[in-house]
Amino acid sequence: MNVALIWMFFPAACGAVLLFLQRQQRLVYIVGIVVALSLSLLAWQLPIGEPISLGSAEFVIEDSFTILGRSFVLQSNDRFYLVLLYQGLVFWFGGAALARVNRLFVPLGLGMVALLTASLSVEPFLYAAPLLALTALVSVPLLSQPGKPNRGVLRLISFIFLGFPFILFSGWLLQGLETAPQDASSLLEINVIIGLGFALLLGIFPFHTWISMLLLEGNPFAVAFVLYELPVAVSILGLSFIERYPWLITGELSTVLQFVGVLMVVLGGVWAGFQRHLGRMIGQAVIMETGFSLLAISLLGSNSQQALSLFFTLILPRGLSLGIWGLALSVLQNAMQGENKELPPEQALNYRHVQGIAQRYPVASAALLLAHFSLAGFPLLAGFPVRLALLDALSDESISIGLACLFGLAGLMAGGIRTLAVFISAEGVLAWESLETIPQRLLLVLGAAMLILVGLFPQWFTPFLVQMMAIFPNLSR
């Protein structure tokens, strides 16, 4: 038995089987949740590469698997990321049934996570780029409605498949360079090619337009799932480059990352402050999250342990907030379309259509606002502790960077205040009622409680997230 069979081939096989059970949707969701939870528990409990005794039987989970000349290696250091990956999948599958997403969400979700696991473990690590491109391709049915072309999906796939050849080409240039190149021009060429590749993969300005398009045309919950999983995996691939070639972060790259990160945070915040569509609002928050990840990575040159801990600590609040935000948006979108059958999906979440909706959907409205303010760094919510720590570290580098990030967060906060005003304003006096279903209320309340719990007691969760630094032993020394 080896790691590939457990955390790659098994979930992919389960996803393939569930494709043929689409008429039994409840069974599909139950099986998906059980599989994700089981794989999470196995990653938590099973040591990799060490003898395991079950009664008189003893076996070892091999840490590598070779196919077509490529090795897939997962070591004990990677188990914490696997726990987070598959444990998060339990929440996403639970919410999918309530968000009325595409019927293929569970099968394709298992396939996507299997591919993301493969991208983490493949050696040479450059082959992660084609696997990530394949992951984006698998996500296409989740992001578009059957028979309706989606401009955002087409642009996403175009940018992804334009980006990964740059990553592979940069790997070819880096072959044989175990130390820094001798002249500055070679370093500049390599950084430009790598930077262009990751700009296309991550949706960095000006290649970010597909993010808002997806949220304008697709199901918010399914889009939030993709916008959480893909950027984290691409960022980890970027860290793999620096792990292998640490001299990449020296020189001008750290400054460039800081500039691009600040640009993403400020632009996302400003656009959020003037946004009038709830779907586009979450898109601006995702743009800002990408900026904060880049800013955390930029600190590798001065303090690698602090940079890695900040990067991985960002993951939990981001996933939790995006999941709750996407679920609440889906509930509101379905409600608007249910009340007005002729309302196009891309207009259902405009401010003018959701005015006063908190009086009919108070739980979904409150959960959405909590997720929004969490990503804006509001005190006592999940995003606040890591925002504070990151701003403190950035201010040590340059006070202007910290002030610029505060300006971006203020813009996102202003967008949340405007959304609150729209939600509670209505013509005339209406009776307050809760039209969400009981399962929707329970999951939204549970998610909102987690946002508050993580914000109040970050010390309960931070040590686990920081342990994922072990994925990059050279950088975490």
C-alpha positions in Angstrom: 0.0 0.0 0.0 1.3 3.5 -0.8 0.2 7.1 -0.5 -1.0 7.4 -4.1 -3.5 4.7 -3.7 -5.0 6.2 -0.6 -5.1 10.0 -1.2 -5.0 10.1 -5.0 -6.4 7.1 -6.8 -9.0 6.2 -4.2 -10.8 9.6 -4.2 -10.5 9.8 -8.0 -12.1 6.3 -8.3 -14.9 7.3 -5.9 -15.6 10.4 -7.9 -15.7 8.3 -11.1 -18.2 5.9 -9.5 -20.4 8.7 -8.2 -20.7 10.0 -11.8 -23.0 7.1 -12.5 -25.2 7.7 -9.4 -26.5 11.1 -10.3 -30.1 10.0 -9.9 -29.5 9.4 -6.2 -28.2 12.8 -5.2 -28.6 12.3 -1.4 -26.5 9.1 -1.6 -23.9 11.0 -3.6 -23.6 13.7 -1.0 -23.4 11.2 1.9 -20.7 9.1 0.2 -18.7 12.2 -0.7 -18.8 13.5 2.9 -17.9 10.0 4.3 -15.0 9.6 1.8 -13.6 13.1 2.5 -13.9 12.7 6.3 -12.3 9.2 6.2 -9.3 10.4 4.1 -8.9 13.4 6.5 -8.8 11.1 9.5 -6.4 8.7 7.8 -4.1 11.6 7.1 -4.3 12.6 10.7 -3.7 9.2 12.2 -1.6 7.1 9.8 2.1 7.6 9.8 3.8 7.5 6.4 6.8 5.3 5.9 6.6 3.7 9.4 5.4 0.2 10.4 1.8 0.0 11.4 0.5 -2.9 13.5 -3.0 -4.3 13.3 -3.2 -7.3 15.6 -0.7 -9.8 14.2 -0.5 -8.0 10.8 2.1 -5.3 10.1 2.3 -3.1 7.1 3.9 0.1 5.9 2.4 2.9 3.9 5.1 3.6 1.3 5.8 7.3 0.7 6.3 7.1 -3.0 4.7 5.8 -6.2 6.1 5.9 -9.7 4.2 6.0 -12.9 5.3 6.9 -16.4 8.7 7.8 -15.0 7.3 10.4 -12.6 7.3 9.9 -8.8 4.5 10.9 -6.4 6.0 11.4 -3.0 4.0 12.2 0.2 5.9 12.3 3.5 4.8 12.7 7.1 5.4 16.4 6.8 2.6 16.6 4.1 0.0 15.0 6.3 -1.2 18.3 7.9 -1.9 19.8 4.5 -3.9 16.6 3.5 -5.9 16.9 6.7 -6.8 20.5 5.9 -7.5 19.7 2.3 -9.9 16.8 2.9 -11.4 18.2 6.1 -12.4 21.3 4.2 -14.0 19.1 1.6 -16.4 17.9 4.2 -17.7 21.4 4.7 -17.9 22.1 0.9 -19.8 18.9 0.2 -22.2 19.7 3.1 -22.9 23.1 1.7 -23.2 21.9 -1.9 -26.5 20.2 -1.2 -28.0 23.4 0.2 -26.6 25.7 -2.4 -28.2 23.9 -5.4 -24.9 23.6 -7.2 -24.3 21.5 -10.3 -25.1 17.8 -9.7 -21.5 16.9 -10.6 -20.1 18.9 -7.7 -19.2 15.9 -5.5 -17.7 13.7 -8.1 -15.7 16.5 -9.7 -14.7 17.9 -6.3 -13.2 14.6 -5.4 -11.3 14.5 -8.7 -10.1 18.0 -8.3 -8.7 17.3 -4.8 -7.1 14.1 -6.0 -5.3 16.2 -8.7 -4.3 18.9 -6.2 -2.8 16.2 -4.0 -0.9 14.9 -7.0 0.4 18.4 -7.8 1.7 18.7 -4.3 3.5 15.3 -4.4 4.8 15.0 -8.0 8.5 15.0 -8.7 10.0 16.8 -10.5 7.8 19.5 -9.0 7.5 21.4 -12.3 4.9 18.8 -13.4 2.6 20.3 -10.9 1.8 23.0 -13.4 0.1 20.6 -16.0 -1.8 18.9 -13.1 -3.1 22.3 -12.0 -4.1 23.1 -15.5 -6.0 19.8 -15.6 -7.6 20.6 -12.3 -8.9 23.9 -13.8 -10.2 21.9 -16.8 -12.1 19.5 -14.5 -13.7 22.4 -12.7 -15.3 23.7 -15.9 -18.7 21.9 -15.5 -19.0 23.4 -12.0 -18.5 26.9 -13.1 -20.9 27.1 -16.1 -24.5 26.2 -16.7 -25.1 23.3 -19.2 -25.5 24.6 -22.7 -24.6 28.2 -21.8 -21.2 29.5 -22.7 -19.5 31.3 -19.8 -17.0 34.0 -20.7 -15.3 33.8 -17.4 -14.7 30.1 -17.7 -13.2 30.5 -21.2 -10.9 33.3 -20.0 -9.9 31.2 -16.9 -8.9 28.2 -19.1 -7.2 30.4 -21.6 -5.0 32.1 -18.9 -4.3 28.8 -17.1 -3.1 27.1 -20.3 -1.1 30.1 -21.3 0.5 30.2 -17.9 1.8 26.7 -17.4 4.1 26.6 -20.4 5.9 29.6 -18.9 6.4 27.5 -15.7 7.7 24.6 -17.6 10.0 26.8 -19.7 11.4 28.4 -16.6 12.1 25.0 -15.2 14.1 24.2 -18.3 16.1 27.4 -17.8 16.7 26.5 -14.2 18.1 23.0 -14.9 21.7 22.8 -13.8 21.4 26.0 -11.7 21.7 24.7 -8.2 23.3 28.0 -7.2 22.5 31.6 -8.3 23.3 32.5 -11.9 26.5 34.4 -12.4 25.1 37.5 -14.1 22.1 39.7 -13.2 20.6 39.5 -16.7 20.0 35.7 -16.3 18.3 36.2 -13.0 16.1 38.9 -14.5 15.1 36.8 -17.4 14.2 33.8 -15.2 12.2 36.0 -12.8 10.3 37.6 -15.6 9.3 34.3 -17.1 8.3 32.8 -13.7 6.5 35.9 -12.8 4.5 36.0 -16.0 3.6 32.3 -15.6 2.3 32.8 -12.0 0.5 36.0 -12.9 -1.5 34.1 -15.5 -2.2 31.2 -13.1 -3.1 33.3 -10.1 -5.1 35.9 -11.8 -2.8 38.8 -10.9 -3.6 42.2 -12.4 -4.2 42.6 -15.3 -5.1 38.9 -15.7 -7.8 39.0 -13.0 -10.9 39.8 -15.1 -12.1 36.2 -15.2 -12.7 36.2 -11.4 -15.6 38.7 -11.5 -16.9 37.1 -14.6 -17.2 33.7 -12.9 -19.1 35.2 -10.0 -21.4 37.1 -12.3 -22.4 34.1 -14.3 -21.9 30.9 -12.2 -23.2 29.5 -8.9 -21.4 31.5 -6.1 -20.8 28.5 -3.9 -19.1 26.4 -6.7 -17.1 29.4 -7.8 -16.0 30.1 -4.3 -14.8 26.5 -4.0 -12.6 26.8 -7.1 -11.3 30.3 -6.1 -10.2 28.8 -2.8 -8.6 25.6 -4.0 -6.7 26.8 -7.1 -4.9 29.9 -5.8 -3.7 28.1 -2.7 -2.3 25.2 -4.8 -0.7 27.6 -7.3 0.9 29.6 -4.4 2.3 26.3 -2.9 3.8 25.6 -6.3 5.4 29.0 -6.2 6.9 28.3 -2.8 8.2 25.0 -4.2 10.3 27.1 -6.7 11.8 29.1 -3.9 12.3 26.0 -1.8 14.4 24.5 -4.6 16.1 27.7 -5.7 16.2 30.0 -2.6 18.2 32.6 -4.5 15.1 33.5 -6.5 13.7 35.5 -3.5 16.9 37.5 -3.3 17.4 40.7 -5.2 14.4 42.5 -6.8 11.9 39.6 -6.6 10.9 40.4 -3.0 10.3 44.1 -3.9 8.3 43.1 -7.0 6.1 40.7 -4.9 5.5 43.5 -2.4 4.5 46.0 -5.1 2.2 43.5 -6.8 0.7 42.4 -3.5 0.0 46.0 -2.4 -1.5 46.7 -5.9 -3.9 43.8 -5.6 -4.9 44.7 -2.1 -5.5 48.4 -2.9 -7.3 47.8 -6.2 -9.5 45.0 -4.7 -10.4 47.3 -1.8 -11.2 50.3 -3.9 -13.3 48.3 -6.4 -15.1 46.6 -3.5 -15.9 50.0 -2.0 -17.8 51.1 -5.2 -19.3 47.6 -6.1 -23.0 47.2 -6.5 -23.2 43.5 -7.2 -22.8 40.9 -4.4 -21.1 38.4 -6.6 -18.5 40.8 -7.8 -17.9 41.9 -4.2 -16.6 38.4 -3.3 -14.5 38.6 -6.4 -12.7 41.7 -5.1 -12.2 40.0 -1.8 -10.5 37.0 -3.6 -8.2 39.5 -5.4 -7.2 41.0 -2.1 -6.5 37.5 -0.6 -4.1 36.8 -3.5 -2.4 40.1 -2.7 -2.0 39.2 1.0 -0.6 35.8 0.0 2.0 37.5 -2.2 2.9 39.9 0.6 3.4 37.0 3.0 5.7 35.3 0.5 7.6 38.5 -0.1 8.8 38.3 3.6 10.8 35.2 2.8 13.9 37.2 2.1 14.0 38.7 5.6 12.3 36.1 7.8 11.4 32.8 6.1 9.8 31.2 9.2 7.6 34.2 9.8 6.6 34.4 6.1 5.7 30.7 5.9 3.7 30.8 9.2 1.7 33.9 7.9 1.1 32.3 4.5 -0.3 29.1 6.0 -2.3 30.9 8.7 -4.1 32.8 6.0 -5.6 29.6 4.5 -8.1 28.7 7.2 -9.8 32.1 7.5 -9.9 32.4 3.7 -11.5 29.0 3.2 -14.0 29.4 6.0 -15.0 32.9 4.9 -15.3 32.1 1.2 -17.3 28.9 2.0 -19.8 30.8 4.2 -20.0 33.8 1.8 -20.5 31.5 -1.2 -23.2 29.5 0.5 -25.1 32.7 1.7 -24.9 34.2 -1.8 -26.3 31.0 -3.3 -29.2 31.0 -0.9 -30.0 34.6 -1.8 -29.5 34.1 -5.5 -31.9 31.1 -5.5 -34.4 33.1 -3.5 -34.3 36.0 -5.9 -34.7 33.7 -8.9 -37.5 31.8 -7.1 -39.4 35.1 -6.6 -38.8 36.3 -10.1 -38.6 33.5 -12.7 -37.6 35.9 -15.5 -34.7 37.4 -13.5 -31.3 36.4 -15.2 -28.8 34.8 -12.8 -26.2 37.6 -13.4 -28.7 40.2 -12.2 -30.2 38.4 -9.2 -27.5 39.7 -6.8 -27.6 43.4 -7.8 -28.2 45.7 -5.0 -31.5 46.8 -6.3 -32.9 43.3 -6.3 -31.7 42.4 -2.8 -32.8 45.5 -1.1 -34.4 44.7 2.3 -33.7 41.0 1.9 -32.5 40.7 5.5 -36.1 40.9 6.6 -36.9 37.6 4.8 -33.5 35.9 4.9 -31.8 37.2 8.1 -29.6 34.2 8.7 -28.1 34.1 5.2 -27.7 37.9 5.3 -26.0 37.9 8.7 -23.7 35.0 7.7 -22.7 36.8 4.5 -21.9 40.0 6.4 -19.8 38.1 9.0 -17.8 36.4 6.2 -17.4 39.7 4.4 -16.1 41.5 7.5 -13.9 38.6 8.4 -11.9 39.0 5.2 -11.9 42.7 5.8 -10.1 42.1 9.1 -12.8 43.1 11.4 -11.8 42.5 15.1 -13.0 39.3 16.8 -13.5 37.5 13.5 -11.4 34.8 11.9 -9.5 37.1 9.5 -8.4 39.6 12.1 -5.5 37.9 14.0 -3.6 37.0 10.8 -4.3 40.4 9.2 -2.9 42.1 12.3 0.2 39.9 12.3 0.8 40.4 8.6 0.4 44.1 8.8 2.8 44.3 11.8 5.4 42.3 9.8 4.9 44.5 6.7 5.1 47.7 8.7 8.6 46.6 10.0 9.6 46.4 6.3 7.9 49.7 5.3 5.3 51.7 7.0 3.9 52.8 3.7 3.1 49.2 2.7 1.2 48.7 6.0 -0.8 52.0 5.4 -1.6 51.0 1.8 -3.0 47.6 3.0 -5.1 49.3 5.6 -6.5 51.5 2.9 -7.5 48.4 0.9 -9.1 46.8 3.9 -11.0 50.0 4.6 -12.4 49.8 1.0 -13.6 46.2 1.6 -15.0 47.3 4.9 -16.9 50.1 3.2 -18.3 47.7 0.8 -19.6 45.6 3.7 -21.2 48.6 5.3 -23.0 49.5 2.0 -24.2 45.9 1.7 -25.5 46.0 5.3 -27.4 49.2 4.5 -29.0 47.6 1.4 -30.0 44.5 3.3 -31.9 46.3 6.1 -33.4 49.0 4.0 -36.9 48.4 2.6 -39.9 50.4 1.5 -42.6 50.3 4.1 -42.7 48.2 7.2 -42.5 44.4 6.7 -42.7 41.6 9.2 -39.4 39.9 9.9 -39.3 36.2 9.0 -36.8 33.5 8.2 -37.4 31.8 4.9 -34.2 29.7 4.9 -34.6 26.0 5.2 -33.6 24.4 8.6 -30.5 22.8 7.1 -29.4 26.1 5.6 -29.9 27.9 8.9 -27.9 25.2 10.8 -24.9 25.2 8.5 -24.8 29.0 8.2 -25.1 29.4 11.9 -22.3 26.8 12.4 -20.1 28.6 9.9 -20.7 32.0 11.5 -19.9 30.5 14.9 -16.6 29.1 13.6 -15.7 32.6 12.2 -16.2 34.0 15.7 -14.5 31.1 17.4 -11.4 31.3 15.2 -11.2 35.0 15.7 -11.6 34.8 19.5 -9.2 31.8 20.0 -6.7 31.8 17.2 -4.2 30.0 19.4 -6.4 26.8 19.1 -5.9 26.7 15.4 -2.7 28.5 14.6 -0.3 25.7 15.8 -1.9 23.2 13.4 -1.6 25.6 10.5 2.0 26.5 11.3 2.9 22.8 11.2 2.3 22.8 7.4 5.5 24.8 7.2 7.2 21.4 7.3 6.3 20.9 3.6 9.2 23.2 2.9 12.0 22.1 5.2 14.7 24.3 3.6 12.6 27.5 4.0 11.3 26.7 7.5 14.8 26.3 9.1 
